[in-house]
């Protein structure tokens, strides 16, 4: 399980060589940007090696965190990483699909978080080729949002990171399931570049005005911005 070189965060270590979802900037941003102070029951969908869940456990010492993934190797690695971090008693990982989990869960969650490996941009072509049934790793956002909504209470939040070109489509689909954007953080990879990613905070109440902000990761000289360094200072060794 620990034969490869790990990724070292400030307070924990992640092995991800077997996982379908490696440690990446999107996941770190999502884990760092989500405020979890008031949440006690958290679900991560598509946890990969489990590092986002561990980030949430680090920042909220009262939260119980459940992580799910359909890939058995990812779950094996997530459980290994969970057992070897200081918050192991509040973390659990299960090899189960979102569909099956939603059917079997008797709990609702205060916070649902996901760095989804979904392929929205290619969904129509995938659907036309009848590949969705053959490839269980592909989950369209309509199904994802519907199932997530069923696991939420009236005060829950769903937080996801996605490509900028998918953002408006996802916001529109979410409304079909009574999920409304409360907050939007636009991620800009480098100063004077276009938005590449968006973090959405969705909830069951219509929010107005929507809180919108930008986060630039790197300056023009490729050094990290002060905002990024401040955001990740408790997690990354930069």
N, C-alpha and C positions, 0 to 999 in steps of 0.2 A: 504493500500500500504506500510505503514511503520511500520508494527506490529512486524517484526523480527529485530534481531540485525544487524545493518549495518556494512559494511566494511569501515573503515575510512582511506582515503588517506590523504596526508598532506593538500591539498587545497580543497578537496571535499569528499562527502560521497556517498557510493553506497549501495542501497538496491537491493538484488539479489535473494531473497527467491522464487520469482515466475518465475525467468528466467531459461531457459534451459542451459544457459552458465553462470556459477558463476564466480566470481573473482578467477583467478588462475594464477599461475606463468607464464605459457605460454603467456597469454594475457598481463600481466604486462611487460614481456620481450619485446614482440612485440611493445607495445606502447612506451616503453622507447628507444628501439633501432632505431626506424625509425626517421630519420632527416626530418623535415617538413618545414624547414625555407623558401624554395622557392615555396612551394605548396599553392595554393589558393582555390582549389576545390577538396575536399577529399571525398571518398566513403569508408565506412566500410561495408563489407558483412558478415552477421551473427553476429550482434552486441551484442546479448544477453542483458545484463543489461546496456550496453552503456559505460562502463568505459574506454575502449580503445579510443573511440571517444573523451571522455572528456580529457584524457591525451593529445591527439593531439591538442585539443583546448587550453589547458593550455600552451603548448610549442610553439604554433604558433597563435599569436593574430590577424592574418589577414585571417586565413583559414575559409571557410564555409564548414561544415562537414555534410554529409548526411549518415545516418545509416539505414540499412535495415535488416529485419529478418522475417522469415516465421511464427514465433511463436508469437501469439497475446499477450500473457502474458509477454513475453520478451520485446516487443515493448512498452506495457503499462508501464512497469517498467523502461525502458530506457527513455521514455518521462518524467516520474516522476523525475528520476535522472538528466536529462537535465534541467528541469525547476528549479531545486533547486541548480544548480551550477552557478558560477559567469559568465559563458560563454554561457548562455542559448540562447542568440540572434543569435549565430552562429552554433547551433546544431539542427538537425531535424531528427526524426526517423519515419520510415514507415513500416507497416505490409504488406510486399509484397515479393514475391519470386524473386530471381535473374533473372529468365527467363522473368517474367512479367515486372520487372524494366527495363531490357535491351531493351525490346520492346517499352516501353513508354517514356524512357529518351531521351531528345534532347541534353543533355550535354555530354561532355567527361570530364574525371577527371584526374587531374595532378597526383594523388596518389590514388591507391586502396589498401586497407589493409584488411586482414582477418586472424582470428584464426579459421580455418575451422573445423567444426565438421563432417568432411567427413570420410568415412571408406574405404580408399584406399586398405588397406591390405586385406579386406574381400570383395572387390568389385566383384571379379569374382564369388565367391560363392553366393553373393547377387543377381547378375545378373542371374545366372543359376536358382535360385529359383524364379525368376520373382517377386522379392519383391520391385524393385525400383519404379514401378508404384504405388505400394500400400503404400509405405512409402516416402512421399514427403520430409522428412528431409534428406534423403540420396541423395546426389548430387555427381556424379562422377567427378573426376578432369578434365577430358576432356571437359565436358560441362562447368564446372566452368571457365577453362582457356579460352575457346572459347568466352564465354559471357563477361568475364572480358576484353579480348583483344578488343572486339567491343566497350567497354566503354572507351578505352584509346586513347590518341593522340600519335603522334610520339615521344613525350618526356616524356610520363607518366612512372610511375613505379608501379609495382604490388608487394606488400610485403606480404609474408605469412610465418607462422611458421608451421612446420610439423615434424613428427617423422623421425628420422635419416634413418630408413630402407625404407622410402618412397622417400627419397631425389632424388636418381638417376632416379627413375621412373618418378617423377614429372618433373625433368629437361628435360628428353627425350620427354615427352608429350608436354611440353611447347614449344619446338622447332617446333612442328607440327603447332602451331598457331603463329609462328614468335615471340615468347617470349624467350629471352635469359638471362641467368644468368649474372648479372653484379657484384653481391656481395653475398657472402655466409658467414654467421656467425654460427659456430658450437657451440651448447650449451652443456656443460659438467656439469652434476649435482653436481659432487664432484671431487676434485683433485684425479688423477690417475684412474678415471672411464672412461667408454666409452662415446662417443657422444650420447645423447639421443634425442635432438631436433636440427633442423636446421632452421634458418631464411634465406629465399631467397629473393633477390631483383631482379625482372625480368623487362626487358625493351625490346622495339622493335628494338633496335640496337645491333648488335653483339659486345660484349665487350671483349677486350683482353688487358692485362691478367685479369682474374676474380680475384677480391679482396676477399681473404679468411682469416678469423680470427677465433679465439676461445674465448669463454667466459666461465669461470669456475664460478659456482654459490657458492659453498661452499669449504672451506678448508678441510683437512683430519679430523680435530677436529670438523667438522660440523658448524663452524663459517662461516659467509659470507665473501667472498673474498673482497678485496679492490675494485676490478673492478666492482663487482656487487653492492656494496654499493655506489660507485661513480655514476654508471649508474642510480640507482633508488632513489638517494637522494632527488630529487625534488618531488617524488611521495609517497614513502613508509615511514611509521613511524617505523623505525628499530632501 
